[in-house]
Amino acid sequence: METVRLSRIVMMLTPELFPFLKRNELELEIVLVNGFAALAAEDAMEIIQYSIYEHQKDAQLH
């Protein structure tokens, strides 16, 4: 088990997405059950999508 910031996942596996994420999203702590070494790019995309959803689900649209 390993805890990493979302920014590390993005920079290592999907750096092209880095400019599209907000600072507070990049600072989210993510717990990886099998550790960072076992993480694939597809897993990273799923984690990023879920993290954005969780962060924005309570936001109100104007």
CHARMM internal coordinates of N, CA and C (Angstrom, degrees):
IC EDIT
DIST 1 N 1 CA 1.4470
DIST 1 CA 1 C 1.5273
ANGL 1 N 1 CA 1 C 108.09
DIST 1 C 2 N 1.3374
ANGL 1 CA 1 C 2 N 115.07
DIHE 1 N 1 CA 1 C 2 N 136.74
DIST 2 N 2 CA 1.4626
ANGL 1 C 2 N 2 CA 120.47
DIHE 1 CA 1 C 2 N 2 CA -176.95
DIST 2 CA 2 C 1.5321
ANGL 2 N 2 CA 2 C 109.19
DIHE 1 C 2 N 2 CA 2 C -144.41
DIST 2 C 3 N 1.3173
ANGL 2 CA 2 C 3 N 116.08
DIHE 2 N 2 CA 2 C 3 N 139.11
DIST 3 N 3 CA 1.4609
ANGL 2 C 3 N 3 CA 121.36
DIHE 2 CA 2 C 3 N 3 CA 176.83
DIST 3 CA 3 C 1.5185
ANGL 3 N 3 CA 3 C 108.78
DIHE 2 C 3 N 3 CA 3 C -108.13
DIST 3 C 4 N 1.3425
ANGL 3 CA 3 C 4 N 115.79
DIHE 3 N 3 CA 3 C 4 N 127.17
DIST 4 N 4 CA 1.4632
ANGL 3 C 4 N 4 CA 121.08
DIHE 3 CA 3 C 4 N 4 CA 179.90
DIST 4 CA 4 C 1.5245
ANGL 4 N 4 CA 4 C 108.80
DIHE 3 C 4 N 4 CA 4 C -136.33
DIST 4 C 5 N 1.3081
ANGL 4 CA 4 C 5 N 115.78
DIHE 4 N 4 CA 4 C 5 N 160.10
DIST 5 N 5 CA 1.4607
ANGL 4 C 5 N 5 CA 120.08
DIHE 4 CA 4 C 5 N 5 CA 174.36
DIST 5 CA 5 C 1.5283
ANGL 5 N 5 CA 5 C 108.80
DIHE 4 C 5 N 5 CA 5 C -80.97
DIST 5 C 6 N 1.3149
ANGL 5 CA 5 C 6 N 115.03
DIHE 5 N 5 CA 5 C 6 N 149.88
DIST 6 N 6 CA 1.4590
ANGL 5 C 6 N 6 CA 120.10
DIHE 5 CA 5 C 6 N 6 CA 178.59
DIST 6 CA 6 C 1.5272
ANGL 6 N 6 CA 6 C 110.36
DIHE 5 C 6 N 6 CA 6 C -57.99
DIST 6 C 7 N 1.3109
ANGL 6 CA 6 C 7 N 117.71
DIHE 6 N 6 CA 6 C 7 N -33.74
DIST 7 N 7 CA 1.4680
ANGL 6 C 7 N 7 CA 120.98
DIHE 6 CA 6 C 7 N 7 CA -179.99
DIST 7 CA 7 C 1.5322
ANGL 7 N 7 CA 7 C 111.57
DIHE 6 C 7 N 7 CA 7 C -58.38
DIST 7 C 8 N 1.3063
ANGL 7 CA 7 C 8 N 117.92
DIHE 7 N 7 CA 7 C 8 N -37.06
DIST 8 N 8 CA 1.4781
ANGL 7 C 8 N 8 CA 120.85
DIHE 7 CA 7 C 8 N 8 CA 179.29
DIST 8 CA 8 C 1.5305
ANGL 8 N 8 CA 8 C 110.30
DIHE 7 C 8 N 8 CA 8 C -66.71
DIST 8 C 9 N 1.3246
ANGL 8 CA 8 C 9 N 115.98
DIHE 8 N 8 CA 8 C 9 N -42.30
DIST 9 N 9 CA 1.4632
ANGL 8 C 9 N 9 CA 120.09
DIHE 8 CA 8 C 9 N 9 CA 178.66
DIST 9 CA 9 C 1.5217
ANGL 9 N 9 CA 9 C 109.97
DIHE 8 C 9 N 9 CA 9 C -62.06
DIST 9 C 10 N 1.3217
ANGL 9 CA 9 C 10 N 115.82
DIHE 9 N 9 CA 9 C 10 N -46.22
DIST 10 N 10 CA 1.4668
ANGL 9 C 10 N 10 CA 120.59
DIHE 9 CA 9 C 10 N 10 CA -178.84
DIST 10 CA 10 C 1.5260
ANGL 10 N 10 CA 10 C 110.63
DIHE 9 C 10 N 10 CA 10 C -63.07
DIST 10 C 11 N 1.3146
ANGL 10 CA 10 C 11 N 117.89
DIHE 10 N 10 CA 10 C 11 N -49.46
DIST 11 N 11 CA 1.4669
ANGL 10 C 11 N 11 CA 120.94
DIHE 10 CA 10 C 11 N 11 CA -176.36
DIST 11 CA 11 C 1.5245
ANGL 11 N 11 CA 11 C 112.76
DIHE 10 C 11 N 11 CA 11 C -64.07
DIST 11 C 12 N 1.3101
ANGL 11 CA 11 C 12 N 117.86
DIHE 11 N 11 CA 11 C 12 N -33.70
DIST 12 N 12 CA 1.4631
ANGL 11 C 12 N 12 CA 120.35
DIHE 11 CA 11 C 12 N 12 CA -177.36
DIST 12 CA 12 C 1.5299
ANGL 12 N 12 CA 12 C 113.20
DIHE 11 C 12 N 12 CA 12 C -84.67
DIST 12 C 13 N 1.3286
ANGL 12 CA 12 C 13 N 117.28
DIHE 12 N 12 CA 12 C 13 N -33.67
DIST 13 N 13 CA 1.4614
ANGL 12 C 13 N 13 CA 119.04
DIHE 12 CA 12 C 13 N 13 CA -171.97
DIST 13 CA 13 C 1.5301
ANGL 13 N 13 CA 13 C 114.95
DIHE 12 C 13 N 13 CA 13 C -114.72
DIST 13 C 14 N 1.3233
ANGL 13 CA 13 C 14 N 118.08
DIHE 13 N 13 CA 13 C 14 N -28.40
DIST 14 N 14 CA 1.4687
ANGL 13 C 14 N 14 CA 120.96
DIHE 13 CA 13 C 14 N 14 CA -179.00
DIST 14 CA 14 C 1.5335
ANGL 14 N 14 CA 14 C 110.11
DIHE 13 C 14 N 14 CA 14 C -142.46
DIST 14 C 15 N 1.3241
ANGL 14 CA 14 C 15 N 117.74
DIHE 14 N 14 CA 14 C 15 N 60.25
DIST 15 N 15 CA 1.4754
ANGL 14 C 15 N 15 CA 120.20
DIHE 14 CA 14 C 15 N 15 CA -175.37
DIST 15 CA 15 C 1.5246
ANGL 15 N 15 CA 15 C 113.81
DIHE 14 C 15 N 15 CA 15 C -60.47
DIST 15 C 16 N 1.3245
ANGL 15 CA 15 C 16 N 117.80
DIHE 15 N 15 CA 15 C 16 N -22.64
DIST 16 N 16 CA 1.4606
ANGL 15 C 16 N 16 CA 120.05
DIHE 15 CA 15 C 16 N 16 CA 179.57
DIST 16 CA 16 C 1.5294
ANGL 16 N 16 CA 16 C 112.41
DIHE 15 C 16 N 16 CA 16 C -66.04
DIST 16 C 17 N 1.3332
ANGL 16 CA 16 C 17 N 117.65
DIHE 16 N 16 CA 16 C 17 N -17.70
DIST 17 N 17 CA 1.4663
ANGL 16 C 17 N 17 CA 121.69
DIHE 16 CA 16 C 17 N 17 CA 179.89
DIST 17 CA 17 C 1.5322
ANGL 17 N 17 CA 17 C 113.29
DIHE 16 C 17 N 17 CA 17 C -89.84
DIST 17 C 18 N 1.3133
ANGL 17 CA 17 C 18 N 116.80
DIHE 17 N 17 CA 17 C 18 N -12.24
DIST 18 N 18 CA 1.4633
ANGL 17 C 18 N 18 CA 121.28
DIHE 17 CA 17 C 18 N 18 CA -175.13
DIST 18 CA 18 C 1.5339
ANGL 18 N 18 CA 18 C 112.83
DIHE 17 C 18 N 18 CA 18 C -52.15
DIST 18 C 19 N 1.3413
ANGL 18 CA 18 C 19 N 120.16
DIHE 18 N 18 CA 18 C 19 N -46.64
DIST 19 N 19 CA 1.4682
ANGL 18 C 19 N 19 CA 119.91
DIHE 18 CA 18 C 19 N 19 CA -177.39
DIST 19 CA 19 C 1.5349
ANGL 19 N 19 CA 19 C 114.18
DIHE 18 C 19 N 19 CA 19 C -65.50
DIST 19 C 20 N 1.3227
ANGL 19 CA 19 C 20 N 117.38
DIHE 19 N 19 CA 19 C 20 N -17.68
DIST 20 N 20 CA 1.4578
ANGL 19 C 20 N 20 CA 120.69
DIHE 19 CA 19 C 20 N 20 CA -175.91
DIST 20 CA 20 C 1.5287
ANGL 20 N 20 CA 20 C 113.88
DIHE 19 C 20 N 20 CA 20 C -90.42
DIST 20 C 21 N 1.3263
ANGL 20 CA 20 C 21 N 116.58
DIHE 20 N 20 CA 20 C 21 N -7.77
DIST 21 N 21 CA 1.4644
ANGL 20 C 21 N 21 CA 120.53
DIHE 20 CA 20 C 21 N 21 CA -177.85
DIST 21 CA 21 C 1.5238
ANGL 21 N 21 CA 21 C 110.55
DIHE 20 C 21 N 21 CA 21 C -100.18
DIST 21 C 22 N 1.3133
ANGL 21 CA 21 C 22 N 115.32
DIHE 21 N 21 CA 21 C 22 N 145.02
DIST 22 N 22 CA 1.4649
ANGL 21 C 22 N 22 CA 121.47
DIHE 21 CA 21 C 22 N 22 CA 178.10
DIST 22 CA 22 C 1.5210
ANGL 22 N 22 CA 22 C 109.49
DIHE 21 C 22 N 22 CA 22 C -79.18
DIST 22 C 23 N 1.3085
ANGL 22 CA 22 C 23 N 115.09
DIHE 22 N 22 CA 22 C 23 N 157.62
DIST 23 N 23 CA 1.4621
ANGL 22 C 23 N 23 CA 120.62
DIHE 22 CA 22 C 23 N 23 CA -178.50
DIST 23 CA 23 C 1.5234
ANGL 23 N 23 CA 23 C 111.64
DIHE 22 C 23 N 23 CA 23 C -56.86
DIST 23 C 24 N 1.3488
ANGL 23 CA 23 C 24 N 116.65
DIHE 23 N 23 CA 23 C 24 N -44.70
DIST 24 N 24 CA 1.4648
ANGL 23 C 24 N 24 CA 118.73
DIHE 23 CA 23 C 24 N 24 CA -177.89
DIST 24 CA 24 C 1.5350
ANGL 24 N 24 CA 24 C 111.51
DIHE 23 C 24 N 24 CA 24 C -68.18
DIST 24 C 25 N 1.3219
ANGL 24 CA 24 C 25 N 117.95
DIHE 24 N 24 CA 24 C 25 N -26.60
DIST 25 N 25 CA 1.4640
ANGL 24 C 25 N 25 CA 120.34
DIHE 24 CA 24 C 25 N 25 CA 174.42
DIST 25 CA 25 C 1.5224
ANGL 25 N 25 CA 25 C 110.09
DIHE 24 C 25 N 25 CA 25 C -71.44
DIST 25 C 26 N 1.3160
ANGL 25 CA 25 C 26 N 116.58
DIHE 25 N 25 CA 25 C 26 N -41.79
DIST 26 N 26 CA 1.4684
ANGL 25 C 26 N 26 CA 121.08
DIHE 25 CA 25 C 26 N 26 CA -179.58
DIST 26 CA 26 C 1.5288
ANGL 26 N 26 CA 26 C 112.14
DIHE 25 C 26 N 26 CA 26 C -65.56
DIST 26 C 27 N 1.3170
ANGL 26 CA 26 C 27 N 117.28
DIHE 26 N 26 CA 26 C 27 N -25.10
DIST 27 N 27 CA 1.4650
ANGL 26 C 27 N 27 CA 120.78
DIHE 26 CA 26 C 27 N 27 CA -177.93
DIST 27 CA 27 C 1.5267
ANGL 27 N 27 CA 27 C 113.39
DIHE 26 C 27 N 27 CA 27 C -88.00
DIST 27 C 28 N 1.3268
ANGL 27 CA 27 C 28 N 117.23
DIHE 27 N 27 CA 27 C 28 N -0.60
DIST 28 N 28 CA 1.4712
ANGL 27 C 28 N 28 CA 120.13
DIHE 27 CA 27 C 28 N 28 CA 178.99
DIST 28 CA 28 C 1.5234
ANGL 28 N 28 CA 28 C 110.84
DIHE 27 C 28 N 28 CA 28 C -62.00
DIST 28 C 29 N 1.3180
ANGL 28 CA 28 C 29 N 116.15
DIHE 28 N 28 CA 28 C 29 N 139.20
DIST 29 N 29 CA 1.4653
ANGL 28 C 29 N 29 CA 121.71
DIHE 28 CA 28 C 29 N 29 CA 177.02
DIST 29 CA 29 C 1.5275
ANGL 29 N 29 CA 29 C 108.31
DIHE 28 C 29 N 29 CA 29 C -89.28
DIST 29 C 30 N 1.3115
ANGL 29 CA 29 C 30 N 116.36
DIHE 29 N 29 CA 29 C 30 N 127.76
DIST 30 N 30 CA 1.4570
ANGL 29 C 30 N 30 CA 123.15
DIHE 29 CA 29 C 30 N 30 CA -178.76
DIST 30 CA 30 C 1.5275
ANGL 30 N 30 CA 30 C 108.54
DIHE 29 C 30 N 30 CA 30 C -116.80
DIST 30 C 31 N 1.3244
ANGL 30 CA 30 C 31 N 116.84
DIHE 30 N 30 CA 30 C 31 N 131.44
DIST 31 N 31 CA 1.4641
ANGL 30 C 31 N 31 CA 121.51
DIHE 30 CA 30 C 31 N 31 CA 177.29
DIST 31 CA 31 C 1.5256
ANGL 31 N 31 CA 31 C 108.60
DIHE 30 C 31 N 31 CA 31 C -97.10
DIST 31 C 32 N 1.3161
ANGL 31 CA 31 C 32 N 116.05
DIHE 31 N 31 CA 31 C 32 N 120.61
DIST 32 N 32 CA 1.4597
ANGL 31 C 32 N 32 CA 122.14
DIHE 31 CA 31 C 32 N 32 CA 179.15
DIST 32 CA 32 C 1.5276
ANGL 32 N 32 CA 32 C 108.56
DIHE 31 C 32 N 32 CA 32 C -104.40
DIST 32 C 33 N 1.3048
ANGL 32 CA 32 C 33 N 116.23
DIHE 32 N 32 CA 32 C 33 N 113.61
DIST 33 N 33 CA 1.4651
ANGL 32 C 33 N 33 CA 121.04
DIHE 32 CA 32 C 33 N 33 CA -175.53
DIST 33 CA 33 C 1.5267
ANGL 33 N 33 CA 33 C 111.00
DIHE 32 C 33 N 33 CA 33 C -62.02
DIST 33 C 34 N 1.3196
ANGL 33 CA 33 C 34 N 117.45
DIHE 33 N 33 CA 33 C 34 N -41.93
DIST 34 N 34 CA 1.4711
ANGL 33 C 34 N 34 CA 120.78
DIHE 33 CA 33 C 34 N 34 CA -177.43
DIST 34 CA 34 C 1.5239
ANGL 34 N 34 CA 34 C 113.25
DIHE 33 C 34 N 34 CA 34 C -98.58
DIST 34 C 35 N 1.3289
ANGL 34 CA 34 C 35 N 116.79
DIHE 34 N 34 CA 34 C 35 N 9.59
DIST 35 N 35 CA 1.4560
ANGL 34 C 35 N 35 CA 121.02
DIHE 34 CA 34 C 35 N 35 CA 177.81
DIST 35 CA 35 C 1.5126
ANGL 35 N 35 CA 35 C 113.52
DIHE 34 C 35 N 35 CA 35 C 83.27
DIST 35 C 36 N 1.3244
ANGL 35 CA 35 C 36 N 115.29
DIHE 35 N 35 CA 35 C 36 N 165.37
DIST 36 N 36 CA 1.4547
ANGL 35 C 36 N 36 CA 122.22
DIHE 35 CA 35 C 36 N 36 CA -176.37
DIST 36 CA 36 C 1.5217
ANGL 36 N 36 CA 36 C 112.04
DIHE 35 C 36 N 36 CA 36 C -66.23
DIST 36 C 37 N 1.3184
ANGL 36 CA 36 C 37 N 117.67
DIHE 36 N 36 CA 36 C 37 N -35.41
DIST 37 N 37 CA 1.4631
ANGL 36 C 37 N 37 CA 121.45
DIHE 36 CA 36 C 37 N 37 CA -177.25
DIST 37 CA 37 C 1.5295
ANGL 37 N 37 CA 37 C 112.28
DIHE 36 C 37 N 37 CA 37 C -62.41
DIST 37 C 38 N 1.3178
ANGL 37 CA 37 C 38 N 117.93
DIHE 37 N 37 CA 37 C 38 N -27.96
DIST 38 N 38 CA 1.4635
ANGL 37 C 38 N 38 CA 121.66
DIHE 37 CA 37 C 38 N 38 CA -178.38
DIST 38 CA 38 C 1.5269
ANGL 38 N 38 CA 38 C 113.04
DIHE 37 C 38 N 38 CA 38 C -88.24
DIST 38 C 39 N 1.3191
ANGL 38 CA 38 C 39 N 117.60
DIHE 38 N 38 CA 38 C 39 N -0.80
DIST 39 N 39 CA 1.4571
ANGL 38 C 39 N 39 CA 122.04
DIHE 38 CA 38 C 39 N 39 CA -174.76
DIST 39 CA 39 C 1.5306
ANGL 39 N 39 CA 39 C 110.83
DIHE 38 C 39 N 39 CA 39 C -80.75
DIST 39 C 40 N 1.3238
ANGL 39 CA 39 C 40 N 116.91
DIHE 39 N 39 CA 39 C 40 N 130.31
DIST 40 N 40 CA 1.4682
ANGL 39 C 40 N 40 CA 122.74
DIHE 39 CA 39 C 40 N 40 CA 177.04
DIST 40 CA 40 C 1.5248
ANGL 40 N 40 CA 40 C 109.33
DIHE 39 C 40 N 40 CA 40 C -103.25
DIST 40 C 41 N 1.3305
ANGL 40 CA 40 C 41 N 116.64
DIHE 40 N 40 CA 40 C 41 N 163.98
DIST 41 N 41 CA 1.4573
ANGL 40 C 41 N 41 CA 121.30
DIHE 40 CA 40 C 41 N 41 CA -179.62
DIST 41 CA 41 C 1.5271
ANGL 41 N 41 CA 41 C 111.51
DIHE 40 C 41 N 41 CA 41 C -59.62
DIST 41 C 42 N 1.3290
ANGL 41 CA 41 C 42 N 117.23
DIHE 41 N 41 CA 41 C 42 N -36.99
DIST 42 N 42 CA 1.4719
ANGL 41 C 42 N 42 CA 120.86
DIHE 41 CA 41 C 42 N 42 CA 178.38
DIST 42 CA 42 C 1.5279
ANGL 42 N 42 CA 42 C 110.56
DIHE 41 C 42 N 42 CA 42 C -64.31
DIST 42 C 43 N 1.3256
ANGL 42 CA 42 C 43 N 115.96
DIHE 42 N 42 CA 42 C 43 N -39.46
DIST 43 N 43 CA 1.4646
ANGL 42 C 43 N 43 CA 120.37
DIHE 42 CA 42 C 43 N 43 CA 177.41
DIST 43 CA 43 C 1.5244
ANGL 43 N 43 CA 43 C 110.04
DIHE 42 C 43 N 43 CA 43 C -64.16
DIST 43 C 44 N 1.3217
ANGL 43 CA 43 C 44 N 115.89
DIHE 43 N 43 CA 43 C 44 N -41.09
DIST 44 N 44 CA 1.4650
ANGL 43 C 44 N 44 CA 120.71
DIHE 43 CA 43 C 44 N 44 CA -179.88
DIST 44 CA 44 C 1.5178
ANGL 44 N 44 CA 44 C 110.64
DIHE 43 C 44 N 44 CA 44 C -60.67
DIST 44 C 45 N 1.3285
ANGL 44 CA 44 C 45 N 116.98
DIHE 44 N 44 CA 44 C 45 N -43.28
DIST 45 N 45 CA 1.4674
ANGL 44 C 45 N 45 CA 120.46
DIHE 44 CA 44 C 45 N 45 CA 179.45
DIST 45 CA 45 C 1.5247
ANGL 45 N 45 CA 45 C 110.75
DIHE 44 C 45 N 45 CA 45 C -61.38
DIST 45 C 46 N 1.3118
ANGL 45 CA 45 C 46 N 117.29
DIHE 45 N 45 CA 45 C 46 N -41.28
DIST 46 N 46 CA 1.4663
ANGL 45 C 46 N 46 CA 121.05
DIHE 45 CA 45 C 46 N 46 CA 179.08
DIST 46 CA 46 C 1.5283
ANGL 46 N 46 CA 46 C 111.04
DIHE 45 C 46 N 46 CA 46 C -65.03
DIST 46 C 47 N 1.3125
ANGL 46 CA 46 C 47 N 116.73
DIHE 46 N 46 CA 46 C 47 N -42.37
DIST 47 N 47 CA 1.4662
ANGL 46 C 47 N 47 CA 121.52
DIHE 46 CA 46 C 47 N 47 CA 178.80
DIST 47 CA 47 C 1.5290
ANGL 47 N 47 CA 47 C 110.47
DIHE 46 C 47 N 47 CA 47 C -63.71
DIST 47 C 48 N 1.3206
ANGL 47 CA 47 C 48 N 116.75
DIHE 47 N 47 CA 47 C 48 N -42.97
DIST 48 N 48 CA 1.4641
ANGL 47 C 48 N 48 CA 121.36
DIHE 47 CA 47 C 48 N 48 CA -179.76
DIST 48 CA 48 C 1.5226
ANGL 48 N 48 CA 48 C 110.21
DIHE 47 C 48 N 48 CA 48 C -63.81
DIST 48 C 49 N 1.3203
ANGL 48 CA 48 C 49 N 117.03
DIHE 48 N 48 CA 48 C 49 N -46.99
DIST 49 N 49 CA 1.4631
ANGL 48 C 49 N 49 CA 120.82
DIHE 48 CA 48 C 49 N 49 CA 179.93
DIST 49 CA 49 C 1.5234
ANGL 49 N 49 CA 49 C 111.23
DIHE 48 C 49 N 49 CA 49 C -60.26
DIST 49 C 50 N 1.3202
ANGL 49 CA 49 C 50 N 117.08
DIHE 49 N 49 CA 49 C 50 N -45.50
DIST 50 N 50 CA 1.4551
ANGL 49 C 50 N 50 CA 120.81
DIHE 49 CA 49 C 50 N 50 CA -178.87
DIST 50 CA 50 C 1.5296
ANGL 50 N 50 CA 50 C 110.89
DIHE 49 C 50 N 50 CA 50 C -66.56
DIST 50 C 51 N 1.3233
ANGL 50 CA 50 C 51 N 116.96
DIHE 50 N 50 CA 50 C 51 N -39.50
DIST 51 N 51 CA 1.4639
ANGL 50 C 51 N 51 CA 121.13
DIHE 50 CA 50 C 51 N 51 CA -179.93
DIST 51 CA 51 C 1.5218
ANGL 51 N 51 CA 51 C 110.89
DIHE 50 C 51 N 51 CA 51 C -63.23
DIST 51 C 52 N 1.3228
ANGL 51 CA 51 C 52 N 116.71
DIHE 51 N 51 CA 51 C 52 N -42.82
DIST 52 N 52 CA 1.4689
ANGL 51 C 52 N 52 CA 120.37
DIHE 51 CA 51 C 52 N 52 CA 177.92
DIST 52 CA 52 C 1.5165
ANGL 52 N 52 CA 52 C 109.70
DIHE 51 C 52 N 52 CA 52 C -64.20
DIST 52 C 53 N 1.3159
ANGL 52 CA 52 C 53 N 117.02
DIHE 52 N 52 CA 52 C 53 N -44.87
DIST 53 N 53 CA 1.4649
ANGL 52 C 53 N 53 CA 121.09
DIHE 52 CA 52 C 53 N 53 CA 179.13
DIST 53 CA 53 C 1.5269
ANGL 53 N 53 CA 53 C 110.57
DIHE 52 C 53 N 53 CA 53 C -58.48
DIST 53 C 54 N 1.3183
ANGL 53 CA 53 C 54 N 117.32
DIHE 53 N 53 CA 53 C 54 N -49.67
DIST 54 N 54 CA 1.4651
ANGL 53 C 54 N 54 CA 121.60
DIHE 53 CA 53 C 54 N 54 CA -178.68
DIST 54 CA 54 C 1.5244
ANGL 54 N 54 CA 54 C 111.08
DIHE 53 C 54 N 54 CA 54 C -61.25
DIST 54 C 55 N 1.3107
ANGL 54 CA 54 C 55 N 116.65
DIHE 54 N 54 CA 54 C 55 N -37.90
DIST 55 N 55 CA 1.4545
ANGL 54 C 55 N 55 CA 120.61
DIHE 54 CA 54 C 55 N 55 CA -177.46
DIST 55 CA 55 C 1.5267
ANGL 55 N 55 CA 55 C 112.00
DIHE 54 C 55 N 55 CA 55 C -72.90
DIST 55 C 56 N 1.3327
ANGL 55 CA 55 C 56 N 117.46
DIHE 55 N 55 CA 55 C 56 N -30.55
DIST 56 N 56 CA 1.4542
ANGL 55 C 56 N 56 CA 121.20
DIHE 55 CA 55 C 56 N 56 CA -174.72
DIST 56 CA 56 C 1.5156
ANGL 56 N 56 CA 56 C 114.75
DIHE 55 C 56 N 56 CA 56 C -103.99
DIST 56 C 57 N 1.3105
ANGL 56 CA 56 C 57 N 118.61
DIHE 56 N 56 CA 56 C 57 N -4.41
DIST 57 N 57 CA 1.4684
ANGL 56 C 57 N 57 CA 119.89
DIHE 56 CA 56 C 57 N 57 CA -173.30
DIST 57 CA 57 C 1.5234
ANGL 57 N 57 CA 57 C 113.46
DIHE 56 C 57 N 57 CA 57 C -64.34
DIST 57 C 58 N 1.3252
ANGL 57 CA 57 C 58 N 118.54
DIHE 57 N 57 CA 57 C 58 N -26.94
DIST 58 N 58 CA 1.4508
ANGL 57 C 58 N 58 CA 121.14
DIHE 57 CA 57 C 58 N 58 CA 179.63
DIST 58 CA 58 C 1.5221
ANGL 58 N 58 CA 58 C 113.29
DIHE 57 C 58 N 58 CA 58 C -96.41
DIST 58 C 59 N 1.3252
ANGL 58 CA 58 C 59 N 116.25
DIHE 58 N 58 CA 58 C 59 N 0.81
DIST 59 N 59 CA 1.4637
ANGL 58 C 59 N 59 CA 120.12
DIHE 58 CA 58 C 59 N 59 CA 179.83
DIST 59 CA 59 C 1.5246
ANGL 59 N 59 CA 59 C 110.08
DIHE 58 C 59 N 59 CA 59 C -72.05
DIST 59 C 60 N 1.3016
ANGL 59 CA 59 C 60 N 115.22
DIHE 59 N 59 CA 59 C 60 N 142.24
DIST 60 N 60 CA 1.4508
ANGL 59 C 60 N 60 CA 120.89
DIHE 59 CA 59 C 60 N 60 CA 178.52
DIST 60 CA 60 C 1.5174
ANGL 60 N 60 CA 60 C 109.62
DIHE 59 C 60 N 60 CA 60 C -98.94
DIST 60 C 61 N 1.3085
ANGL 60 CA 60 C 61 N 115.33
DIHE 60 N 60 CA 60 C 61 N 135.48
DIST 61 N 61 CA 1.4516
ANGL 60 C 61 N 61 CA 120.15
DIHE 60 CA 60 C 61 N 61 CA 177.32
DIST 61 CA 61 C 1.5197
ANGL 61 N 61 CA 61 C 109.61
DIHE 60 C 61 N 61 CA 61 C -89.80
DIST 61 C 62 N 1.3016
ANGL 61 CA 61 C 62 N 116.90
DIHE 61 N 61 CA 61 C 62 N 141.10
DIST 62 N 62 CA 1.4699
ANGL 61 C 62 N 62 CA 122.05
DIHE 61 CA 61 C 62 N 62 CA -179.57
DIST 62 CA 62 C 1.4984
ANGL 62 N 62 CA 62 C 110.52
DIHE 61 C 62 N 62 CA 62 C -108.07
END
COOR INIT
IC SEED 1 N 1 CA 1 C
IC BUILD
